[in-house]
Amino acid sequence: MSKHQKFYSGLPLNSKRLGKSRILLFLIRVLAFHIQMSHLNISKVFYQYAEE
């Protein structure tokens, strides 16, 4: 959860200047970043569990 806290700590949830659409786009961008960065790691872990 520490990684997620680092990513979401920069999100100004209390700021009224940001609309819901902007926050949604930010979350989608972070989610896409997580998928791109951890895709290989997830596949490695999946294959490790599959082999055991």
MOPAC internal coordinates of N, CA, C and O (Angstrom, degrees):
PM7 1SCF
backbone

  N    0.0000 0     0.00 0     0.00 0    0    0    0
  C    1.4727 1     0.00 0     0.00 0    1    0    0
  C    1.5351 1   110.70 1     0.00 0    2    1    0
  O    1.2310 1   120.04 1   163.90 1    3    2    1
  N    1.3278 1   117.53 1   -16.10 1    3    2    1
  C    1.4649 1   119.41 1  -177.72 1    5    3    2
  C    1.5236 1   110.51 1   -65.14 1    6    5    3
  O    1.2310 1   120.43 1   141.79 1    7    6    5
  N    1.3408 1   116.79 1   -38.21 1    7    6    5
  C    1.4643 1   119.53 1   179.76 1    9    7    6
  C    1.5195 1   110.08 1   -63.88 1   10    9    7
  O    1.2310 1   120.59 1   136.47 1   11   10    9
  N    1.3406 1   116.47 1   -43.53 1   11   10    9
  C    1.4581 1   119.76 1  -179.70 1   13   11   10
  C    1.5256 1   110.43 1   -64.96 1   14   13   11
  O    1.2310 1   120.30 1   141.48 1   15   14   13
  N    1.3354 1   117.04 1   -38.52 1   15   14   13
  C    1.4573 1   119.50 1   179.72 1   17   15   14
  C    1.5219 1   110.27 1   -63.71 1   18   17   15
  O    1.2310 1   120.28 1   142.53 1   19   18   17
  N    1.3468 1   117.07 1   -37.47 1   19   18   17
  C    1.4625 1   119.84 1   179.12 1   21   19   18
  C    1.5245 1   110.18 1   -64.96 1   22   21   19
  O    1.2310 1   120.36 1   139.13 1   23   22   21
  N    1.3439 1   116.92 1   -40.87 1   23   22   21
  C    1.4588 1   119.98 1  -178.41 1   25   23   22
  C    1.5232 1   111.31 1   -68.97 1   26   25   23
  O    1.2310 1   120.62 1   135.55 1   27   26   25
  N    1.3369 1   116.42 1   -44.45 1   27   26   25
  C    1.4659 1   119.36 1  -174.14 1   29   27   26
  C    1.5256 1   113.18 1   -85.50 1   30   29   27
  O    1.2310 1   120.33 1   172.03 1   31   30   29
  N    1.3464 1   116.97 1    -7.97 1   31   30   29
  C    1.4610 1   118.63 1  -179.62 1   33   31   30
  C    1.5278 1   110.58 1   -67.48 1   34   33   31
  O    1.2310 1   120.21 1   152.75 1   35   34   33
  N    1.3518 1   117.20 1   -27.25 1   35   34   33
  C    1.4558 1   120.59 1  -178.93 1   37   35   34
  C    1.5158 1   112.78 1   -83.21 1   38   37   35
  O    1.2310 1   119.99 1   177.36 1   39   38   37
  N    1.3294 1   117.62 1    -2.64 1   39   38   37
  C    1.4647 1   120.56 1  -177.99 1   41   39   38
  C    1.5242 1   110.42 1   -85.83 1   42   41   39
  O    1.2310 1   119.74 1   -65.06 1   43   42   41
  N    1.3280 1   118.11 1   114.94 1   43   42   41
  C    1.4714 1   121.39 1  -179.27 1   45   43   42
  C    1.5265 1   111.56 1   -76.04 1   46   45   43
  O    1.2310 1   120.42 1   -96.95 1   47   46   45
  N    1.3340 1   116.79 1    83.05 1   47   46   45
  C    1.4595 1   119.92 1  -178.59 1   49   47   46
  C    1.5252 1   111.47 1   -67.62 1   50   49   47
  O    1.2310 1   120.51 1   149.30 1   51   50   49
  N    1.3372 1   116.64 1   -30.70 1   51   50   49
  C    1.4624 1   120.10 1  -176.88 1   53   51   50
  C    1.5283 1   112.28 1   -84.00 1   54   53   51
  O    1.2310 1   120.20 1   172.72 1   55   54   53
  N    1.3357 1   117.23 1    -7.28 1   55   54   53
  C    1.4631 1   119.87 1  -177.85 1   57   55   54
  C    1.5176 1   110.21 1   -78.63 1   58   57   55
  O    1.2310 1   120.72 1   -54.45 1   59   58   57
  N    1.3372 1   116.24 1   125.55 1   59   58   57
  C    1.4673 1   120.21 1  -179.61 1   61   59   58
  C    1.5294 1   111.52 1   -83.98 1   62   61   59
  O    1.2310 1   120.48 1   169.67 1   63   62   61
  N    1.3406 1   116.69 1   -10.33 1   63   62   61
  C    1.4644 1   119.27 1  -179.31 1   65   63   62
  C    1.5269 1   110.95 1   -70.47 1   66   65   63
  O    1.2310 1   120.57 1   149.53 1   67   66   65
  N    1.3209 1   116.51 1   -30.47 1   67   66   65
  C    1.4602 1   119.82 1   179.96 1   69   67   66
  C    1.5195 1   110.06 1   -84.47 1   70   69   67
  O    1.2310 1   121.11 1   -52.73 1   71   70   69
  N    1.3284 1   115.49 1   127.27 1   71   70   69
  C    1.4572 1   119.87 1   178.10 1   73   71   70
  C    1.5150 1   110.77 1   -81.01 1   74   73   71
  O    1.2310 1   120.66 1   -11.61 1   75   74   73
  N    1.3291 1   116.35 1   168.39 1   75   74   73
  C    1.4619 1   120.20 1   179.68 1   77   75   74
  C    1.5199 1   110.61 1   -61.99 1   78   77   75
  O    1.2310 1   120.44 1   144.54 1   79   78   77
  N    1.3402 1   116.76 1   -35.46 1   79   78   77
  C    1.4649 1   120.14 1  -179.13 1   81   79   78
  C    1.5225 1   110.57 1   -64.48 1   82   81   79
  O    1.2310 1   120.26 1   140.22 1   83   82   81
  N    1.3387 1   117.10 1   -39.78 1   83   82   81
  C    1.4632 1   120.10 1  -179.62 1   85   83   82
  C    1.5222 1   109.96 1   -67.49 1   86   85   83
  O    1.2310 1   120.03 1   138.53 1   87   86   85
  N    1.3307 1   117.54 1   -41.47 1   87   86   85
  C    1.4631 1   120.57 1   178.40 1   89   87   86
  C    1.5200 1   109.72 1   -64.10 1   90   89   87
  O    1.2310 1   120.74 1   139.47 1   91   90   89
  N    1.3472 1   116.19 1   -40.53 1   91   90   89
  C    1.4614 1   120.05 1  -179.86 1   93   91   90
  C    1.5212 1   110.12 1   -63.34 1   94   93   91
  O    1.2310 1   120.26 1   136.36 1   95   94   93
  N    1.3396 1   117.12 1   -43.64 1   95   94   93
  C    1.4639 1   120.48 1   178.66 1   97   95   94
  C    1.5247 1   110.28 1   -63.09 1   98   97   95
  O    1.2310 1   120.27 1   141.78 1   99   98   97
  N    1.3438 1   117.10 1   -38.22 1   99   98   97
  C    1.4623 1   120.66 1   178.95 1  101   99   98
  C    1.5246 1   110.58 1   -63.87 1  102  101   99
  O    1.2310 1   120.65 1   135.89 1  103  102  101
  N    1.3397 1   116.36 1   -44.11 1  103  102  101
  C    1.4600 1   120.04 1   179.97 1  105  103  102
  C    1.5212 1   110.55 1   -64.72 1  106  105  103
  O    1.2310 1   120.39 1   140.41 1  107  106  105
  N    1.3481 1   116.86 1   -39.59 1  107  106  105
  C    1.4659 1   119.91 1   178.39 1  109  107  106
  C    1.5234 1   109.93 1   -63.86 1  110  109  107
  O    1.2310 1   120.58 1   140.47 1  111  110  109
  N    1.3367 1   116.49 1   -39.53 1  111  110  109
  C    1.4618 1   120.34 1   179.71 1  113  111  110
  C    1.5317 1   110.32 1   -64.51 1  114  113  111
  O    1.2310 1   120.35 1   136.29 1  115  114  113
  N    1.3465 1   116.93 1   -43.71 1  115  114  113
  C    1.4648 1   120.80 1   178.90 1  117  115  114
  C    1.5238 1   110.08 1   -64.33 1  118  117  115
  O    1.2310 1   120.62 1   138.43 1  119  118  117
  N    1.3473 1   116.41 1   -41.57 1  119  118  117
  C    1.4621 1   120.14 1   179.70 1  121  119  118
  C    1.5219 1   110.32 1   -63.06 1  122  121  119
  O    1.2310 1   120.24 1   136.07 1  123  122  121
  N    1.3335 1   117.14 1   -43.93 1  123  122  121
  C    1.4643 1   120.83 1   178.81 1  125  123  122
  C    1.5262 1   110.13 1   -62.77 1  126  125  123
  O    1.2310 1   120.17 1   140.96 1  127  126  125
  N    1.3338 1   117.28 1   -39.04 1  127  126  125
  C    1.4609 1   121.25 1   178.22 1  129  127  126
  C    1.5215 1   110.44 1   -62.88 1  130  129  127
  O    1.2310 1   120.40 1   135.87 1  131  130  129
  N    1.3426 1   116.84 1   -44.13 1  131  130  129
  C    1.4610 1   120.82 1   178.54 1  133  131  130
  C    1.5195 1   110.43 1   -61.01 1  134  133  131
  O    1.2310 1   120.34 1   137.23 1  135  134  133
  N    1.3434 1   116.96 1   -42.77 1  135  134  133
  C    1.4645 1   120.59 1  -178.59 1  137  135  134
  C    1.5242 1   110.18 1   -63.97 1  138  137  135
  O    1.2310 1   119.94 1   136.60 1  139  138  137
  N    1.3274 1   117.71 1   -43.40 1  139  138  137
  C    1.4578 1   121.08 1  -178.90 1  141  139  138
  C    1.5243 1   111.17 1   -66.26 1  142  141  139
  O    1.2310 1   120.21 1   138.61 1  143  142  141
  N    1.3375 1   117.20 1   -41.39 1  143  142  141
  C    1.4605 1   120.56 1  -175.46 1  145  143  142
  C    1.5219 1   112.50 1   -77.07 1  146  145  143
  O    1.2310 1   119.79 1   148.64 1  147  146  145
  N    1.3344 1   118.01 1   -31.36 1  147  146  145
  C    1.4670 1   120.23 1  -173.30 1  149  147  146
  C    1.5219 1   112.58 1  -108.99 1  150  149  147
  O    1.2310 1   119.64 1  -170.82 1  151  150  149
  N    1.3430 1   118.29 1     9.18 1  151  150  149
  C    1.4654 1   119.92 1  -178.63 1  153  151  150
  C    1.5263 1   110.00 1   -63.88 1  154  153  151
  O    1.2310 1   120.22 1   133.15 1  155  154  153
  N    1.3343 1   117.18 1   -46.85 1  155  154  153
  C    1.4617 1   120.25 1  -178.87 1  157  155  154
  C    1.5242 1   110.52 1   -66.28 1  158  157  155
  O    1.2310 1   120.14 1   139.18 1  159  158  157
  N    1.3294 1   117.34 1   -40.82 1  159  158  157
  C    1.4620 1   120.46 1  -179.82 1  161  159  158
  C    1.5229 1   110.78 1   -63.91 1  162  161  159
  O    1.2310 1   120.35 1   138.78 1  163  162  161
  N    1.3340 1   116.93 1   -41.22 1  163  162  161
  C    1.4636 1   120.48 1   179.66 1  165  163  162
  C    1.5219 1   109.90 1   -63.60 1  166  165  163
  O    1.2310 1   120.43 1   137.68 1  167  166  165
  N    1.3481 1   116.77 1   -42.32 1  167  166  165
  C    1.4586 1   119.68 1  -179.45 1  169  167  166
  C    1.5237 1   110.30 1   -65.29 1  170  169  167
  O    1.2310 1   119.99 1   141.60 1  171  170  169
  N    1.3425 1   117.62 1   -38.40 1  171  170  169
  C    1.4674 1   120.28 1   178.69 1  173  171  170
  C    1.5234 1   110.38 1   -63.25 1  174  173  171
  O    1.2310 1   120.45 1   133.83 1  175  174  173
  N    1.3271 1   116.75 1   -46.17 1  175  174  173
  C    1.4691 1   120.28 1   179.75 1  177  175  174
  C    1.5203 1   110.17 1   -63.03 1  178  177  175
  O    1.2310 1   120.65 1   140.32 1  179  178  177
  N    1.3503 1   116.36 1   -39.68 1  179  178  177
  C    1.4658 1   120.09 1  -179.52 1  181  179  178
  C    1.5196 1   110.31 1   -62.29 1  182  181  179
  O    1.2310 1   120.46 1   136.09 1  183  182  181
  N    1.3295 1   116.72 1   -43.91 1  183  182  181
  C    1.4621 1   119.26 1  -179.30 1  185  183  182
  C    1.5268 1   110.85 1   -68.44 1  186  185  183
  O    1.2310 1   120.19 1   146.12 1  187  186  185
  N    1.3346 1   117.24 1   -33.88 1  187  186  185
  C    1.4656 1   119.74 1   178.18 1  189  187  186
  C    1.5247 1   110.23 1   -63.51 1  190  189  187
  O    1.2310 1   120.39 1   136.22 1  191  190  189
  N    1.3430 1   116.87 1   -43.78 1  191  190  189
  C    1.4618 1   119.77 1   178.65 1  193  191  190
  C    1.5242 1   110.47 1   -67.72 1  194  193  191
  O    1.2310 1   120.35 1   144.68 1  195  194  193
  N    1.3357 1   116.94 1   -35.32 1  195  194  193
  C    1.4650 1   120.34 1  -178.32 1  197  195  194
  C    1.5251 1   110.42 1   -67.85 1  198  197  195
  O    1.2310 1   120.22 1   145.09 1  199  198  197
  N    1.3416 1   117.18 1   -34.91 1  199  198  197
  C    1.4637 1   119.89 1  -178.54 1  201  199  198
  C    1.5209 1   111.08 1   -73.24 1  202  201  199
  O    1.2310 1   119.91 1   148.72 1  203  202  201
  N    1.3287 1   117.77 1   -31.28 1  203  202  201
  C    1.4714 1   119.99 1  -176.91 1  205  203  202
  C    1.5204 1   113.06 1   -76.24 1  206  205  203
  O    1.2310 1   120.10 1   180.00 1  207  206  205

